[in-house]
Structure formats: structure tokens, C-alpha cells
Amino acid sequence: MTISAEGLWLYAGALVLLWLTPGPVFVAITARALTGGFRAAWPLAVGVTLGDILWPLVAIFGLSLIVDRVAVLMEVLRWTAAGIFLLMGIGLIRHATRPLTTDSRLTRPGLWAGFSAGVAAILGNPKAILFYMGVLPGFFDLTRVGWPDVLAILALSAAIPLAGNLLTAATMGQARRLLSSPRALAAVNRVAGGLLILVGLAIPML
């Protein structure tokens, strides 16, 4: 493998932070678990995982073709990734008290409805698109990655959000109390925003 253990650890931490940042997937899984239990929520989590595998692949193989021809672009992408994390963190802190909204299309009953809603949620989620296409190159040198590196990145990209989403489904009662408390939601957003800023500051040091 050409990627460092430090880079993998930081990337794994960023994935955890991405999952902790409340969004439509988080709300949809919670809503499905509240209405139909774990059985209704896990198909959505699996559908989200497919997108979490697709976006890194697009980023790795699409961007690697570009950065291999423009050497300076790798450094530009690294600083862009750092800036994106800083902006995401600042935005979370500034709007920490903003309430979450649900999309009824994500909460339709049925296994296939849950699975397809998960795929649609992750493919159309600007947070995920921004993360994988704009941030992933900041963690790894895409001009040097081999198949072992790609598999390691994909494994983390799939396993961490899936584990978090299944945990959300299993503990939907706690998630419900969190979402119904503006003070608790604001605290989560502020902490997550601060951690995102720390990751943004750490990326240029890799």
C-alpha cells in the first residue's frame, strides 16, 4: 500500500464526522425506524452504502486521470479539501439551531422503497458529493494509489457510514429525543462543526 496509516485514520475520522453531521439520510433512517422498526430502516442503510462505494470510485478513478497529468492540481485539491472542511465546520456552528426537515419520499414503507430511497438520498446528497469528490483527494495522493489502497478506502467508505446508520436505526428512540430537542441538536452541531474545522486544519499536514 502506498497510502499512510495516518491518512487512513484521519479519513476514517472524517467519515465518522460526516455521519455525525445531521442530514436527510439521518432523519430518514430515524423516521423509518420509528414507523417500522429496524426492519424498515436497514434497507435504506444498505442503499446508502452503495452510494458510499460509488462516489469514492468516481473520485479515485476520475480525478486520478486528471491529477496524473497536472501535477500541481494534487496540491490544489489538498488545500481545497481543507477549505471545504473549514467551511462545513463554520457553517454547522453558524446554523447550529436550524431544525431538520424530512422528505416524505424517504419514508415510504416497503423494503424496495427503503433501499431505493437510500440510493437516491446518497446520490443526491450534496454533502456526500462534496465530501467524496472535493475532500477525498485531500487525504490521499490519487496519482499513486493501487488496488490495495482503493480497497482500503472503499472498505472504510462503506463500513463506517453503514455501521453508523444501522446504529441509528437500532437506537431510534434516542435519536428521536435528540431530534426533538433544539438545545441538544445545537450542541451536536457545534461539536461536529468544531471537529470538522480541526480536520480541515490537519489535512495540509499530511
C-alpha positions in Angstrom: 0.0 0.0 0.0 1.2 3.5 -0.8 -1.2 5.4 1.5 -0.2 6.0 5.1 -1.8 4.7 8.2 -2.2 8.3 9.4 -4.1 9.2 6.3 -6.4 6.3 6.7 -7.1 7.1 10.3 -7.8 10.8 9.5 -10.1 9.7 6.6 -11.9 7.3 8.9 -12.4 10.1 11.5 -13.7 12.4 8.7 -16.2 9.7 7.7 -17.4 9.5 11.3 -17.8 13.2 11.4 -19.7 13.1 8.1 -22.1 10.6 9.6 -22.5 12.6 12.8 -23.5 15.7 10.8 -27.3 15.6 10.7 -28.8 15.4 7.2 -31.6 13.8 5.2 -30.3 10.3 5.5 -30.0 10.6 9.3 -33.6 11.9 9.5 -35.0 9.3 7.1 -33.4 6.4 8.9 -34.7 7.7 12.2 -38.2 8.2 10.7 -38.3 4.8 9.1 -37.2 3.1 12.3 -39.8 5.0 14.3 -42.6 3.9 12.0 -41.5 0.3 11.1 -38.7 -0.6 13.4 -35.2 -1.8 12.4 -36.7 -4.0 9.6 -38.0 -0.8 7.9 -34.7 1.1 8.3 -32.0 -1.3 7.3 -32.8 -1.4 3.6 -32.3 2.4 3.5 -28.9 2.0 5.2 -27.8 -0.6 2.6 -28.9 1.6 -0.2 -26.9 4.5 1.2 -23.9 2.2 1.4 -24.0 1.5 -2.4 -23.6 5.3 -3.0 -20.8 5.4 -0.4 -18.9 2.9 -2.6 -19.8 4.5 -5.9 -18.7 8.1 -5.1 -15.2 7.2 -3.9 -14.7 5.1 -7.0 -15.7 8.0 -9.2 -13.4 10.3 -7.3 -10.4 8.0 -7.3 -10.5 6.9 -11.0 -11.9 10.1 -12.4 -9.7 12.6 -10.6 -6.6 10.4 -10.8 -6.6 10.7 -14.6 -6.6 14.5 -14.2 -4.1 14.9 -11.4 -1.7 12.5 -13.1 -1.4 15.0 -16.0 -1.4 18.2 -13.9 1.0 17.7 -11.0 0.1 21.0 -9.3 -3.5 20.0 -9.1 -2.9 17.5 -6.4 -1.7 20.2 -4.1 -4.6 22.5 -5.1 -7.1 19.6 -4.3 -5.4 19.1 -0.9 -5.9 22.8 0.1 -9.4 22.8 -1.4 -10.3 19.8 0.8 -9.0 21.7 3.8 -11.1 24.7 2.9 -14.2 22.6 2.4 -13.9 21.1 5.8 -13.3 24.6 7.4 -16.4 26.0 5.6 -18.5 23.0 6.6 -17.5 23.3 10.2 -18.1 27.1 10.3 -21.5 26.6 8.6 -22.5 24.0 11.1 -21.6 26.2 14.0 -23.3 29.3 12.5 -26.6 27.4 11.9 -26.4 25.0 14.8 -30.0 25.7 15.9 -31.6 25.2 12.4 -34.2 22.5 12.6 -34.0 19.4 10.4 -36.7 18.7 7.9 -37.8 15.4 6.5 -38.5 14.3 2.9 -41.6 12.1 2.7 -40.2 10.2 -0.3 -37.5 8.8 2.0 -40.0 7.3 4.5 -42.4 5.3 2.2 -43.0 1.8 3.6 -41.6 -1.3 2.0 -38.2 -3.0 1.6 -37.6 -1.7 -2.0 -38.9 1.7 -1.2 -36.3 1.9 1.7 -33.5 0.6 -0.4 -34.2 2.9 -3.4 -34.7 5.9 -1.1 -31.2 5.2 0.4 -29.6 5.1 -3.0 -31.4 8.3 -4.1 -30.5 10.0 -0.8 -26.8 9.4 -1.1 -26.5 10.0 -4.8 -28.4 13.3 -4.5 -26.9 14.3 -1.1 -24.7 17.4 -1.7 -22.8 16.7 1.5 -21.8 13.3 0.2 -20.9 14.6 -3.3 -18.9 17.4 -1.8 -17.1 15.1 0.5 -16.1 12.3 -1.9 -15.4 14.5 -5.0 -13.9 17.5 -3.2 -12.4 16.2 0.0 -11.2 12.6 -0.6 -8.2 13.8 -2.7 -7.1 15.9 0.2 -6.4 12.7 2.2 -4.6 10.6 -0.4 -2.3 11.1 -3.4 -4.5 9.8 -6.2 -1.6 9.6 -8.6 0.0 6.8 -6.5 -2.9 4.7 -5.3 -3.0 1.0 -6.2 -5.7 -1.6 -5.8 -4.9 -2.4 -2.1 -5.2 1.3 -1.4 -8.5 1.6 -3.3 -9.9 -1.4 -1.5 -8.9 0.0 1.9 -10.6 3.4 1.0 -13.7 1.7 -0.2 -13.9 -0.6 2.9 -13.8 2.5 5.2 -16.2 4.4 3.0 -18.8 1.6 3.2 -18.3 0.2 6.7 -18.2 3.4 8.8 -21.4 5.0 7.4 -23.2 1.7 7.4 -22.3 0.9 11.0 -23.4 4.4 12.0 -26.7 4.2 10.1 -27.5 0.8 11.5 -26.7 2.1 15.0 -29.1 5.0 14.3 -31.9 2.5 13.3 -31.3 0.4 16.4 -31.4 3.3 18.8 -34.2 5.2 17.1 -35.7 6.1 20.5 -32.6 8.1 21.5 -32.4 9.6 18.0 -36.0 10.8 18.3 -35.3 12.5 21.7 -32.2 14.2 20.2 -34.0 15.5 17.1 -36.9 16.8 19.2 -34.6 18.8 21.5 -33.3 22.0 19.8 -30.7 22.5 22.5 -29.3 19.0 22.1 -29.3 19.4 18.3 -27.5 22.7 18.5 -24.8 21.2 20.8 -24.2 18.3 18.4 -23.9 20.7 15.5 -21.4 22.9 17.4 -19.2 19.9 18.4 -19.3 18.4 15.0 -18.5 21.8 13.4 -15.5 22.3 15.7 -14.2 18.8 14.8 -14.7 19.4 11.1 -12.6 22.6 11.5 -9.8 20.6 13.2 -9.8 18.0 10.4 -9.6 20.9 7.9 -6.5 22.3 9.7 -4.9 18.8 9.8 -5.2 18.0 6.1 -2.4 20.2 4.9 -0.1 18.5 7.4 -0.5 15.0 5.8 
